[in-house]
């Protein structure tokens, strides 16, 4: 039997270890949360998940929906008269007073930064007519966004309703939708806000409860939550370079570290790869003789190093008529078809392929001949 010397064994083990250890960390690790999701903002791709579709109580991260509905009402500059019922709402408060008048915008700041349940109730009564009417709007918006495992029964997330729940995935969808609104983005990331105090000589000062805004330099916003039954819930957002991420945890005793860990792993593992560049598309056989096809904006997708070579594109274009694009192009531009992008054989995105007709040829033979004839005729007419 042939004996392998110890140095050779060590070398072989070293080679095996190199093959096992990835060049970059992968987005797979443990979190304290019972449920968790890490989602990329631009594409909605889920980079990490743990029981993402399990319905659970969500506490005050409910207020993300309350905030975006208030913002989309278009009434942020309007004054809200605070009711006695809103003031009596239990739990966290911004200490509104019965009958006081405060702008809807300030109520949203109090809602998001200090998690005011009184603010949530006042918003619901103003925007929806009542808490019940506002809950109807919340569920309507949830269905529109695609939050299919969510039911809202109040604007604040208190445990006073049994039929009030969501999932980590649905809350990531909601946050992705809300972060496309610049007003929400600004309010969510505000560390301190001051609002008038009607009965005092000084303004109210609200500091954001989202500690990650100070703990983690890439954090851009989010919303905290806690009730006795839901335990700790947290949604945060972060941006590094051209990548924006959304982290959600439900029932997570160590949520701050959970979120930092998810963000760090996501940023380290994925890059925003340009899968399809903007501009003209060059195919082996040009489909149309009378113009060019192109993509208006580049297609970016969060990808690992191993995935970079696994993208493919399929073009589904309208059939040419006698070699020309079929149909009129409004303002010189028309939709010629679709580009379907695949990752490892699975369709991940579809974008429009546009058509633009060629400009009239001003340098060809016919144009040159016409120019020459004009000169000749001009010489004759001038003598």
RODO-2510 file (C-alpha; in nm, 4 decimals, decimal comma):
residues 383
     n   res          X          Y          Z
     1     x     0,0000     0,0000     0,0000
     2     x     0,1326     0,3401    -0,0946
     3     x     0,1892     0,5757     0,1992
     4     x     0,1183     0,9482     0,1441
     5     x     0,3605     1,1732     0,3284
     6     x     0,2208     1,4190     0,5863
     7     x     0,3113     1,7362     0,3857
     8     x     0,1145     1,6007     0,0903
     9     x    -0,1887     1,5317     0,3140
    10     x    -0,1729     1,8839     0,4573
    11     x    -0,1556     2,0276     0,1056
    12     x    -0,4585     1,8253    -0,0063
    13     x    -0,6573     1,9356     0,3000
    14     x    -0,5629     2,2964     0,2258
    15     x    -0,6926     2,2645    -0,1315
    16     x    -1,0165     2,1088    -0,0096
    17     x    -1,0706     2,3890     0,2440
    18     x    -1,0170     2,6529    -0,0249
    19     x    -1,2839     2,4815    -0,2337
    20     x    -1,5302     2,4828     0,0538
    21     x    -1,4844     2,8400     0,1814
    22     x    -1,6584     3,0876    -0,0534
    23     x    -1,4687     3,3923    -0,1767
    24     x    -1,7460     3,6089    -0,0354
    25     x    -1,9879     3,5382     0,2521
    26     x    -2,3312     3,4095     0,1609
    27     x    -2,6594     3,5529     0,2913
    28     x    -2,7263     3,2585     0,5203
    29     x    -2,7021     3,3057     0,8958
    30     x    -2,9157     3,2881     1,2059
    31     x    -3,1354     3,5658     1,3445
    32     x    -3,3146     3,5854     1,6774
    33     x    -3,6437     3,6724     1,5092
    34     x    -3,9179     3,4137     1,4692
    35     x    -3,9640     3,5515     1,1168
    36     x    -3,7352     3,7667     0,9017
    37     x    -3,6879     3,8968     0,5473
    38     x    -3,4111     4,0883     0,3717
    39     x    -3,5330     4,2440     0,0454
    40     x    -3,3636     4,4567    -0,2205
    41     x    -3,5525     4,7815    -0,2829
    42     x    -3,5279     4,8245    -0,6609
    43     x    -3,6221     4,4715    -0,7700
    44     x    -3,7963     4,3278    -0,4641
    45     x    -3,5620     4,0281    -0,4676
    46     x    -3,5560     3,8437    -0,1337
    47     x    -3,1943     3,7903    -0,0261
    48     x    -3,2682     3,6187     0,3058
    49     x    -3,5815     3,4761     0,4634
    50     x    -3,7003     3,2899     0,7710
    51     x    -4,0673     3,1956     0,7908
    52     x    -4,1423     3,4879     0,5543
    53     x    -4,5103     3,4051     0,4988
    54     x    -4,6137     3,3103     0,8520
    55     x    -4,8942     3,5442     0,9726
    56     x    -4,7986     3,7073     1,3028
    57     x    -4,8816     4,0088     1,5154
    58     x    -4,6851     4,3129     1,4019
    59     x    -4,7383     4,5834     1,6686
    60     x    -4,6384     4,9394     1,5701
    61     x    -4,4786     4,8613     1,2352
    62     x    -4,8478     4,8810     1,1360
    63     x    -4,7866     5,2565     1,1339
    64     x    -4,5908     5,2341     0,8073
    65     x    -4,9266     5,1782     0,6368
    66     x    -5,0891     5,4566     0,8401
    67     x    -4,8109     5,6982     0,7402
    68     x    -4,8166     5,6255     0,3667
    69     x    -5,1965     5,6582     0,3512
    70     x    -5,1771     5,9934     0,5301
    71     x    -4,9075     6,1129     0,2894
    72     x    -5,0969     5,9933    -0,0184
    73     x    -5,4128     6,1720     0,0987
    74     x    -5,2507     6,4950    -0,0221
    75     x    -5,3590     6,6767     0,2954
    76     x    -5,0319     6,7056     0,4896
    77     x    -5,0673     7,0837     0,5158
    78     x    -5,4229     7,0608     0,6530
    79     x    -5,4970     7,1089     1,0237
    80     x    -5,6478     6,8190     1,2176
    81     x    -5,8682     6,8810     1,5209
    82     x    -5,7739     6,6140     1,7756
    83     x    -6,0677     6,4274     1,9292
    84     x    -6,1137     6,3155     2,2890
    85     x    -6,1231     5,9559     2,1649
    86     x    -5,7847     5,9885     1,9914
    87     x    -5,6255     6,1361     2,3029
    88     x    -5,7480     5,8457     2,5148
    89     x    -5,5768     5,5840     2,2950
    90     x    -5,3614     5,3663     2,5201
    91     x    -4,9917     5,2976     2,4871
    92     x    -4,7143     5,5150     2,3442
    93     x    -4,8180     5,8780     2,2990
    94     x    -4,7075     6,2181     2,1735
    95     x    -4,9401     6,3708     2,4364
    96     x    -5,1919     6,5393     2,2122
    97     x    -5,4615     6,7477     2,3800
    98     x    -5,8365     6,7273     2,3123
    99     x    -5,9473     6,9941     2,0662
   100     x    -5,5968     7,1053     1,9655
   101     x    -5,5241     7,1730     1,5999
   102     x    -5,2114     7,0217     1,4476
   103     x    -5,1052     6,9666     1,0889
   104     x    -5,1384     6,6200     0,9407
   105     x    -4,7676     6,6371     0,8541
   106     x    -4,6707     6,6847     1,2195
   107     x    -4,8988     6,3963     1,3140
   108     x    -4,7120     6,1720     1,0694
   109     x    -4,3783     6,2768     1,2210
   110     x    -4,5137     6,1989     1,5691
   111     x    -4,6426     5,8675     1,4381
   112     x    -4,3166     5,7536     1,2786
   113     x    -4,0583     5,9003     1,5184
   114     x    -4,2303     5,8514     1,8563
   115     x    -4,4820     5,5825     1,7573
   116     x    -4,7702     5,7895     1,8950
   117     x    -5,0874     5,5816     1,9181
   118     x    -5,2846     5,9018     1,9786
   119     x    -5,1338     6,0364     1,6561
   120     x    -5,2368     5,7187     1,4692
   121     x    -5,5952     5,7515     1,5923
   122     x    -5,6109     6,1211     1,4977
   123     x    -5,4773     6,0428     1,1490
   124     x    -5,7288     5,7613     1,1034
   125     x    -6,0236     5,9802     1,2025
   126     x    -5,9126     6,2622     0,9733
   127     x    -5,8220     6,0571     0,6641
   128     x    -6,0719     5,7709     0,6974
   129     x    -6,3556     5,9354     0,8921
   130     x    -6,3103     5,6838     1,1728
   131     x    -6,0676     5,4118     1,2779
   132     x    -6,2987     5,1556     1,1164
   133     x    -6,3163     5,3534     0,7924
   134     x    -5,9396     5,3939     0,7913
   135     x    -5,8900     5,0205     0,8436
   136     x    -6,0908     4,9656     0,5252
   137     x    -5,8469     5,1936     0,3386
   138     x    -5,5525     5,0079     0,4905
   139     x    -5,6781     4,6711     0,3659
   140     x    -5,7608     4,8174     0,0262
   141     x    -5,4036     4,9435    -0,0090
   142     x    -5,2628     4,6134     0,1190
   143     x    -5,4474     4,4257    -0,1555
   144     x    -5,3190     4,6744    -0,4135
   145     x    -4,9587     4,6221    -0,3036
   146     x    -4,9901     4,2429    -0,2953
   147     x    -4,9936     4,1894     0,0827
   148     x    -5,2044     3,8758     0,0562
   149     x    -5,1384     3,7455     0,4082
   150     x    -5,2231     4,0698     0,5888
   151     x    -5,5305     4,2033     0,7681
   152     x    -5,5420     4,5460     0,9326
   153     x    -5,8030     4,6299     1,1978
   154     x    -5,6549     4,9458     1,3519
   155     x    -5,4061     5,2224     1,2605
   156     x    -5,1539     5,1617     1,5400
   157     x    -5,1023     4,7873     1,5900
   158     x    -5,2287     4,7594     1,9474
   159     x    -5,3460     4,4178     2,0614
   160     x    -5,7061     4,5410     2,0987
   161     x    -5,8122     4,3539     1,7828
   162     x    -5,7709     3,9826     1,7170
   163     x    -5,7944     4,0081     1,3398
   164     x    -5,4808     4,2179     1,2899
   165     x    -5,1695     4,0491     1,1485
   166     x    -4,9145     4,0408     0,8683
   167     x    -4,5981     3,8579     0,7606
   168     x    -4,2322     3,9532     0,7332
   169     x    -4,2578     3,9350     0,3545
   170     x    -4,5731     4,1486     0,3347
   171     x    -4,4201     4,4150     0,5585
   172     x    -4,1135     4,4237     0,3338
   173     x    -4,3463     4,4739     0,0342
   174     x    -4,5200     4,7594     0,2157
   175     x    -4,1915     4,9255     0,3069
   176     x    -4,0636     4,8915    -0,0500
   177     x    -4,3805     5,0627    -0,1726
   178     x    -4,3589     5,3379     0,0908
   179     x    -3,9898     5,4075     0,0262
   180     x    -4,0720     5,4977    -0,3334
   181     x    -4,2436     5,8058    -0,1874
   182     x    -3,9913     6,0833    -0,1210
   183     x    -4,1962     6,2360     0,1636
   184     x    -4,2177     5,9036     0,3455
   185     x    -3,8465     5,8446     0,2850
   186     x    -3,7626     6,1814     0,4396
   187     x    -3,9862     6,1374     0,7456
   188     x    -3,8717     5,7787     0,8041
   189     x    -3,5069     5,8855     0,8126
   190     x    -3,5519     6,1980     1,0282
   191     x    -3,3683     6,1794     1,3617
   192     x    -3,5303     6,4828     1,5299
   193     x    -3,8460     6,6805     1,4483
   194     x    -3,9922     6,9858     1,6205
   195     x    -4,3630     7,0668     1,6171
   196     x    -4,5612     7,3561     1,7724
   197     x    -4,6957     7,3038     2,1236
   198     x    -5,0220     7,5006     2,1600
   199     x    -5,0178     7,5446     2,5382
   200     x    -4,6462     7,5868     2,6058
   201     x    -4,3772     7,8422     2,5242
   202     x    -4,1564     7,5767     2,3677
   203     x    -4,1971     7,3434     2,0726
   204     x    -4,2421     6,9716     2,0993
   205     x    -3,9231     6,7829     2,0169
   206     x    -3,9502     6,4257     1,8936
   207     x    -3,6450     6,2012     1,8633
   208     x    -3,6657     5,8915     1,6481
   209     x    -3,6944     5,5638     1,8430
   210     x    -3,5154     5,3829     1,5603
   211     x    -3,1751     5,3382     1,7241
   212     x    -3,0290     5,1895     1,4069
   213     x    -3,0166     5,5426     1,2581
   214     x    -2,7342     5,6080     1,5067
   215     x    -2,5961     5,2551     1,5473
   216     x    -2,5499     5,1757     1,1778
   217     x    -2,4084     5,4364     0,9407
   218     x    -2,5891     5,2981     0,6335
   219     x    -2,9367     5,3014     0,7918
   220     x    -3,1835     5,5337     0,6149
   221     x    -3,5043     5,4815     0,8133
   222     x    -3,7572     5,2364     0,9489
   223     x    -4,0133     5,1765     1,2230
   224     x    -3,9999     5,0078     1,5625
   225     x    -4,2762     4,8112     1,7318
   226     x    -4,3615     4,6302     2,0546
   227     x    -4,6649     4,4893     2,2326
   228     x    -4,6874     4,2150     2,4950
   229     x    -4,8309     3,9698     2,2449
   230     x    -4,6315     4,0664     1,9353
   231     x    -4,3015     4,1149     2,1236
   232     x    -4,0338     4,3176     1,9420
   233     x    -4,0990     4,3933     1,5734
   234     x    -3,8729     4,6048     1,3546
   235     x    -3,8490     4,7318     0,9969
   236     x    -3,5379     4,9198     0,8838
   237     x    -3,3862     5,0353     0,5555
   238     x    -3,0231     5,0860     0,4556
   239     x    -2,8271     5,2061     0,1545
   240     x    -2,4681     5,1361     0,0545
   241     x    -2,3451     5,2461    -0,2868
   242     x    -2,6194     5,1808    -0,5408
   243     x    -2,7887     4,9087    -0,3340
   244     x    -3,0828     4,9707    -0,0987
   245     x    -3,2054     4,6990     0,1366
   246     x    -3,5112     4,6442     0,3573
   247     x    -3,4904     4,4307     0,6719
   248     x    -3,7915     4,2999     0,8666
   249     x    -3,7984     4,0951     1,1867
   250     x    -4,0989     3,9762     1,3873
   251     x    -4,0747     3,8621     1,7499
   252     x    -3,6990     3,9230     1,7608
   253     x    -3,5380     3,9773     2,1035
   254     x    -3,2067     4,0870     1,9452
   255     x    -3,3519     4,2808     1,6525
   256     x    -3,0892     4,5595     1,6278
   257     x    -2,8094     4,3068     1,5779
   258     x    -3,0316     4,0929     1,3548
   259     x    -3,0765     4,3859     1,1183
   260     x    -2,7113     4,4885     1,1156
   261     x    -2,6152     4,1278     1,0439
   262     x    -2,8655     4,0973     0,7592
   263     x    -2,7541     4,4267     0,6044
   264     x    -2,3835     4,3462     0,6300
   265     x    -2,4317     4,0025     0,4784
   266     x    -2,6508     4,1414     0,1998
   267     x    -2,4073     4,4175     0,1067
   268     x    -2,1111     4,1767     0,1183
   269     x    -2,2746     3,8993    -0,0825
   270     x    -2,4616     4,0881    -0,3548
   271     x    -2,3802     4,3582    -0,6098
   272     x    -2,6175     4,5466    -0,8376
   273     x    -2,5202     4,3870    -1,1687
   274     x    -2,6101     4,5580    -1,4960
   275     x    -2,7928     4,2724    -1,6641
   276     x    -2,9071     4,4742    -1,9655
   277     x    -2,7531     4,8109    -2,0580
   278     x    -2,9567     5,1039    -2,1810
   279     x    -2,9357     5,2053    -2,5462
   280     x    -2,9603     5,0290    -2,8801
   281     x    -2,9943     4,6504    -2,8940
   282     x    -2,7740     4,4723    -3,1471
   283     x    -2,8973     4,1313    -3,2574
   284     x    -2,7423     3,8878    -3,5055
   285     x    -3,0283     3,9587    -3,7437
   286     x    -3,1575     4,3139    -3,7298
   287     x    -3,5377     4,2801    -3,7060
   288     x    -3,6351     4,6106    -3,8699
   289     x    -3,4806     4,7979    -4,1621
   290     x    -3,6503     5,1292    -4,0883
   291     x    -3,5237     5,1926    -3,7346
   292     x    -3,3507     5,0802    -3,4170
   293     x    -3,4719     4,8935    -3,1114
   294     x    -3,3465     4,9970    -2,7679
   295     x    -3,3906     4,9825    -2,3891
   296     x    -3,4662     5,3159    -2,2212
   297     x    -3,3090     5,2402    -1,8807
   298     x    -3,0444     4,9896    -1,7704
   299     x    -3,1699     4,6800    -1,5900
   300     x    -2,9927     4,6238    -1,2576
   301     x    -3,0331     4,3124    -1,0446
   302     x    -2,8752     4,2097    -0,7123
   303     x    -2,6437     3,9198    -0,7895
   304     x    -2,3719     3,7090    -0,6336
   305     x    -2,0430     3,6490    -0,8122
   306     x    -2,1552     3,2988    -0,9095
   307     x    -2,4755     3,4314    -1,0654
   308     x    -2,3136     3,6866    -1,2977
   309     x    -2,2677     3,4364    -1,5819
   310     x    -2,6137     3,2816    -1,5420
   311     x    -2,8229     3,5650    -1,6874
   312     x    -2,9838     3,5385    -2,0300
   313     x    -3,2231     3,7554    -2,2301
   314     x    -3,5059     3,6534    -2,4618
   315     x    -3,6566     3,9099    -2,7010
   316     x    -4,0182     3,8832    -2,8073
   317     x    -4,0667     4,1406    -3,0850
   318     x    -4,3490     4,2281    -3,3198
   319     x    -4,3091     4,0667    -3,6613
   320     x    -4,1821     4,3025    -3,9324
   321     x    -4,3918     4,3793    -4,2375
   322     x    -4,1674     4,3769    -4,5427
   323     x    -3,8742     4,4281    -4,3115
   324     x    -4,0226     4,7349    -4,1451
   325     x    -4,1625     4,7920    -3,7981
   326     x    -4,5383     4,7183    -3,7990
   327     x    -4,7412     5,0178    -3,6850
   328     x    -4,7043     5,3889    -3,6306
   329     x    -4,4586     5,5283    -3,3768
   330     x    -4,6131     5,8018    -3,1627
   331     x    -4,3660     6,0910    -3,1259
   332     x    -4,1150     5,8809    -3,3150
   333     x    -4,1135     5,6091    -3,0460
   334     x    -4,3228     5,2928    -3,0148
   335     x    -4,3126     4,9679    -2,8210
   336     x    -4,1625     4,6945    -3,0355
   337     x    -4,1936     4,4134    -2,7846
   338     x    -4,0494     4,2792    -2,4605
   339     x    -3,7154     4,1664    -2,3254
   340     x    -3,7482     3,8817    -2,0739
   341     x    -3,4506     3,8452    -1,8404
   342     x    -3,3716     3,5030    -1,6938
   343     x    -3,1473     3,4018    -1,4061
   344     x    -3,0427     3,0389    -1,4280
   345     x    -3,3447     2,9665    -1,6483
   346     x    -3,6025     3,1445    -1,4275
   347     x    -3,7707     3,4626    -1,5526
   348     x    -3,6995     3,7491    -1,3115
   349     x    -3,7969     4,0644    -1,5004
   350     x    -3,9660     4,1876    -1,8181
   351     x    -3,8945     4,5283    -1,9746
   352     x    -4,0245     4,7095    -2,2815
   353     x    -3,8209     4,7166    -2,6011
   354     x    -3,8772     5,0435    -2,7846
   355     x    -3,8510     5,1311    -3,1536
   356     x    -3,7284     5,4562    -3,3046
   357     x    -3,7299     5,5113    -3,6834
   358     x    -3,4110     5,6117    -3,8618
   359     x    -3,3646     5,9769    -3,9422
   360     x    -3,3876     6,0560    -4,3111
   361     x    -3,0599     5,9865    -4,4834
   362     x    -2,8863     6,3177    -4,5561
   363     x    -2,5514     6,1782    -4,6609
   364     x    -2,6432     5,9139    -4,9183
   365     x    -2,6075     5,9139    -5,2987
   366     x    -2,9584     6,0433    -5,3649
   367     x    -2,9157     6,3350    -5,1287
   368     x    -2,5788     6,4218    -5,2881
   369     x    -2,7285     6,4095    -5,6391
   370     x    -3,0110     6,6425    -5,5348
   371     x    -2,7633     6,8875    -5,3826
   372     x    -2,5554     6,8857    -5,7027
   373     x    -2,8648     6,9549    -5,9183
   374     x    -2,9596     7,2476    -5,6949
   375     x    -2,6151     7,3994    -5,7462
   376     x    -2,6308     7,3458    -6,1234
   377     x    -2,9759     7,5025    -6,1484
   378     x    -2,8601     7,7879    -5,9336
   379     x    -2,5642     7,8589    -6,1623
   380     x    -2,7915     7,8591    -6,4687
   381     x    -3,0458     8,0921    -6,3156
   382     x    -2,7676     8,3344    -6,2156
   383     x    -2,6339     8,3667    -6,5664
***
